[in-house]
Amino acid sequence: MIELIQQPIAWYIAGPLIGLLLPFLLYIGNKTFGVSSSFRHVCASVIPSAKKIDYFNYDWKKAGSWNLKFVLGIIIGGVLAQLTTPEGYSVDISSSTVSVLNSWGISDFQGLVPVELFSWGNVFTVPGLILLLLGGFLVGFGARYAGGCTSGHAITGLATLQKASLIAVIGFFVGGLITAHFILPNLLGGL
């Protein structure tokens, strides 16, 4: 069983499963899908004084229990993936991507993520702190400003034909292209 779940799921299976997620959510009575709303549910459930703020004054158990379980599953799944990754495993990526990453000084592709990028030693470098703090702030701010995260807009919003979600998803792609082609090459050159 462990060997089966360690293998990537083919796009032609994963895609339809993601596509079927929204009808399933609508069937069970949940009209939204996404991860960024879980921050609101956590604040409403953990901080007693949050009830004084209208934004957090709602029945989080009814509105967010499924979402919180989903996010907990993502965290548990990530930890299990790290703990069960076989020795010597490397993600299969294209040779052109490997060439670009090599030009940025990234050469160790053992494991799920490159060690040169994702290690405790890199957190305390200037580029590492920029990626962690500024990137985290921008992702959090952007998700709130856009009214949801990439999964919420791209899966729920586009499936329900929301114009705001189409604009948000286009913005996500443009931001990703700018980051990949302009920001990362300059930032990673300093690692």
Buried (B, 14 or more C-beta within 10 A) or exposed (E): EEEEEEEEEEEEEEEEEEEEBBEEBBEEEBEBBBBBBBBBBBBBBEEEEBEEEEEBEBEBEEBBBBBBEBBEEEEEEEEEEEEEBEEEEEEEEEEEEEEBBEEBEBEEBEBEEBBBBEEEEBEEEEBBEEBBEEBEEEEEEBBBEBBBBBBBBBBBBBBEEBEEBBEBBEBBEEBEEEBEEEBBEEBBEEB
